[in-house]
Amino acid sequence: MPRRVAITGLGLVSPLGCDVASVWTALCDGQSAIRWLSPTDLPRLATTLNSPLPGALVQECAASDFIDRKSLRSMDRATVFGAVAACRCGTDCGLDFAAIAPGRLGAFVGTHGRGYDPTDFQTAVRACSEDTVLNLAQFGASGQQQVNPTWLLKGLGNGVLFFVTSKYGAIGPNGNFPAGGVSGTVAIGEAARAITRGYLDAAFAGGYDSLFEADRIEMLRAARLLASGTDGVAAEVVDRPFDSRRNGFAPSEGAAFVMLEEMTHARDRGATVYAEVTGYGLNAASGNGLEPSARGFSVALQRALHEAGSVGPDGIVAHGLATVVSDCAEALGIRDALGEAGARVPVTALQAALGNTGAAAGAIDTIIGVQAIAAGCLPAMINLDDPDPRCALTFVTRDVQTNGPLNSIAVNSANLGGAHAALVVQRA
């Protein structure tokens, strides 16, 4: 018999909150976490924010409840979110980690990659600069002593993987995936395959990110991927996936982890089984410039459905990047993958409420997909007032709800480098 993969734990950190139930309620109520941000909100980006930026910030994640003070000093903002989400997942699953055989617990992490906190250098750089020119000799002689000594540790791209493997003894096969928007989805898919193939009995899987780094914001602005609004427009409505007025996304941050467990292992210990991961697809297909392609979305979804043994899902949590090119490509890819049914399957997207959470997006979408299966409905999309006729799908809105039970949900993901990934989660 093939080994089945159960989801037995959920952990979440998001701009709408850090409790899965409350985030689900907020999404179903049509709330948005996106606000106009200024240098006061983001002192790290003070030199970059020459105009208000629409974005969604995590307000509080109770980090000190989960992470010791010494570890916190060596973590950047995104790493803190990832560690907290993993800890929440570890608590929720109820596993006795000490009882798992050595090497049978793993960790698969979708990461934001290399990061840094410019405030670690600002004092030293300013003290050794004159008329915005840095004096390297002076910096070497006296400036280095003013640099935060933990800057290198805070910038490592495997901080959460290290934290999880150390804290929980996850010394089995593991992976770290710095792959942008597909990172969290790939982490869950690869962890599920490791369990299916018999390498592991359980694994942490998820992703974490914060797009609020000066170089990333500048790059996204230069590529014209960030949402913009005119004077007087509320920030809550500028991120509009699949709407004819869409012009980009709002940057965001967050983290999400699920505990994956071999089904018999989970049931033998009486675990709560939220859902089952039944399919995973991964594909590389370049689109128009930086953006995803219809072929990429289609092939990834087809592969996930083939692995799941499913003709089609009962609902889809779309990537919904809110750019003109990507949303059209995703809609076409869904219709291509599902045939005639593609135009009828209920589709939602969370980005209008949460912003673009980068490497965390696929894992957050997976958790919301699991909640949708339990509730029998998908949360309605907000800001979809005038659907683009080129994106001919059945979108879940206040006026168009899902009908009937949801036994399986597909999750779509893509990055800005041509990678596309899809998952299928199913009622256990």
Buried (B, 14 or more C-beta within 10 A) or exposed (E): EEBBBBBBBBBBBBBBBBBBEEBBBBBBEBBBBBBBBEBEBBEBBBEBBEEBBBBBBBEEBEBEEBBEEEBBEBBBBBBBBBBBBBBBBBEBBBBEEEEBEEBBBBBBBBBBBEBBBBEBBBEBBEEBBEEEEBBEEBBEEEBEEBBBEBBEBBBBBBBBBBBBBEBBBBBBBBBBBBBBBBBBBBBBBBBBBBBBEEBBBBBBBBBBBBBBBBEBBEBBBEBEBBBBBEEEEEBBBBBBBBBBEBBBBBBBBBBBBBBBBBBEBBBEBEBBBBBBBBBBBBBBBBBEEBBBBBBBBBBBBBBBBEBBEBEBBBBBBBBBBBBBBBBBBBBBBBBBBBEEEBBEBBBBBBBBBBBBBBBBBBBBBBBBBBBBBEEBBBBBBBBBEEBBEEBBBBBBBEEBEBEEEBBBBBBBBBBBEBBBBBBBBBBB
